[in-house]
Amino acid sequence: MAKKEILGMTTITYKYQVTIPKKLREKHRLEEGDTIIFVEEDGKVFLKKSTDVS
């Protein structure tokens, strides 16, 4: 079973935007200009950096 770790929390703005928490950005080396995708699997939504998708 995979280890679960909460890396932060955010709120959706009135424009449906979110801020990626600093701890998550640092841990996964997300930088300005990176492309991310949203993947749904078994009713759960995952955020992935586009270079990580296979």
C-alpha positions in Angstrom: 0.0 0.0 0.0 1.3 3.5 -0.9 2.3 5.9 1.8 0.0 9.0 1.9 1.3 12.4 2.9 -0.6 15.6 3.0 1.6 18.3 1.4 -0.8 21.2 1.8 -4.2 22.6 1.2 -5.7 25.3 -1.1 -8.9 26.9 -2.0 -10.4 27.3 -5.4 -10.8 31.1 -6.3 -13.8 32.6 -8.0 -11.9 32.2 -11.3 -11.4 28.5 -10.5 -7.7 28.9 -9.9 -5.6 27.3 -7.2 -2.2 27.9 -5.7 0.1 24.9 -5.4 1.4 24.8 -1.9 5.1 25.6 -1.4 5.9 22.3 0.2 4.5 20.5 -2.8 6.2 22.8 -5.3 9.6 22.3 -3.6 9.3 18.5 -3.1 8.4 17.9 -6.8 10.5 20.7 -8.2 7.6 22.5 -9.9 8.6 25.8 -11.4 6.9 28.7 -13.2 6.1 27.7 -16.7 5.9 24.0 -16.0 2.9 22.2 -17.5 0.8 20.0 -15.3 -2.1 17.7 -16.0 -5.0 16.4 -14.0 -5.5 12.6 -14.1 -8.6 10.8 -12.8 -8.2 7.2 -11.6 -10.7 5.2 -9.6 -12.6 8.4 -8.8 -9.5 10.2 -7.5 -7.9 13.2 -9.2 -4.1 13.4 -9.4 -1.9 16.3 -10.4 1.2 15.3 -12.5 4.0 17.3 -14.1 3.6 16.7 -17.9 7.2 15.3 -18.1 6.2 12.6 -15.6 3.4 11.1 -17.8 4.1 7.9 -19.5 
